Amino acid sequence: MKRHPIVRLQAVVLAALSLCVLVLVLRPPEPPEGLVVFTDLEALRLNQKRFELDETADVAVRATGSVVSPERANELAAWAWILRQDDHTVVWRMDVESVDRPSGTLAVVPGDTVVLTAGIYDVWYSTLGDRGPWRNDARSWEFVLDVIDKSLSARLLDGAEADEAADTGLVWRAAPLENDARRDFLFEVTEPTALDIYAIGEINTGMPADREDWSRIEDVTSQTEVWSLAAENSVPAGGIRSNRLFDGWVEVPVGVYRAVASTDGHHAFNGWRGSPPWDPAAWGITIACQDKEACRPFDPWKTLEPLISFTDVGDDEDLYRRFEVTKQLPIVMYALGEITRTGEYDYAELLEDGPNRRRRIWKMSLASSVHAGGDRKNRHELVIRTLEPGTYTLRYISDGSHSAYAWNASEPDYPERWGVTLFALHPQDTGGFRLLDDGPAGRFIGDTIVEWTRLDGDVLERHEFSLEKPAVLHIVSAGEMTSSRRYDYGYVLRVDGGETVWNMTYENTEPAGGLDRYRRFDGFVELERGDYMVYFVTDNSSHYGDFGDDGPDRPEEWGITISYAQ
């Protein structure tokens, strides 16, 4: 039987209507309108938006979040809050006591009105709660804020504009810090003043308290701490219990100070392991001066004249300069080099010259240096300390690549500073400083008597040499020994009589890095005229090329080098 045309038309219309209904059902709803809107939120995220009001305004707020579970309905897992920037005050937040609980784990603020004064505000929405069924609520999460009176001036801030607005009047800000970060800042106080410190970090307040993400300020001349974030001087910062806050003033006299902020490998900005603090973007430290004119960045390159300077250092250099200090002398050392987790490749060190040996009192390291711009291996370190009267050697060593002559990766921010430079902290004190050689800085090793390095296992090296007159020899030797036994070591005998005139022992060596039994001697031996025999012995255990991951800091020195001291 043929279908009537009207019936066919009705079928087509019905199909079209069904399709339209399906499209309407499947089409995502229009996003809500407002000055600040959060939708399409995901679990385990922290979301932020910033806005500015030019005058006091009433704002309407509505929000949907979650509690952890029906059994833990007193803990929010997804929630929002508003923070005023100028005084870090939480002016509105979702609270388990005031939210509606329509079903399951949902937590709803259907509508709220807040009076906000002129200023800059951050809106945060966190979905960093503990594990639980609340993550199934994600499609319902939202936050909407809008100014009720549309004639009032309100606007979102974005990017650099927001940062500039928030940083007005700052002396230094190391925030927000992410995991495994370390930043420091040197500043000079020219008049007695007070520092306004705002710091947030992670402190385990158990017994004993453990600082995990911390900050401190120290007087670099006396190397004393003037303030640090601690359990005793901090208060809860919101979020998990280990989030701690210091917000206060610290009086400081005239001097040079270093501010340091450091984080470990978990729970920091962009890597929270639990609920963040109320002011997540301040994770770290922010410092202002009561009298801003009394505080200024300390940069020796701009204010001081160098006493010794090795700059634009190239490949395979080993430079030194000896100097004498006749009275206490506060000095500044700026060093720029190549350091990674596997070792120091271009680096500086300061040595104290004793009557029979040379003792290292400072060396660049990964832990105490900071990123210098460009490739991550570019590191710089600025050290201020007071030297006692004595004789010292400033030294800079570079390997065969990545230097001022030819970079094999991105160069640092100040490539011309590659090397080390020494300044007097107070120029008027330079009367207590004297260079010990008149010529330009030379290579650290003088005329070489023996140079046995990179030695293998089961080696016995020996060499006879003669001194036509008394001489001071410089010996650098790296080997393996404990307090009771020697494995790889050197010694020097006088041929006439067989007397041992120098012996590498556990007592006259220092740790060489790596395993405890790796030892290093760097010092001077004064010998009379005569004939001598130098020996170096290795066993069949640890040796150059076979150290593994626990090798010494300078594996290439394994063995002995003897040269005439310059």
Helices and strands as residue ranges (DSSP letters): H 5-26, E 36-38, E 46-53, E 57-67, E 76-84, E 89-93, E 106-116, E 119-126, G 133-140, E 142-147, E 154-157, H 159-166, E 172-174, E 182-189, E 193-204, E 210-219, E 224-228, E 235-236, E 243-252, E 255-262, G 280-282, E 284-289, G 292-294, E 295-297, H 300-303, E 306-310, E 318-325, E 329-340, E 343-353, E 358-363, E 370-371, E 378-387, E 390-397, G 415-417, E 419-424, G 427-432, E 433-435, E 442-443, E 448-452, E 460-467, E 471-481, E 486-494, E 500-503, E 510-511, E 518-527, E 530-537, G 548-550, G 555-557, E 559-564
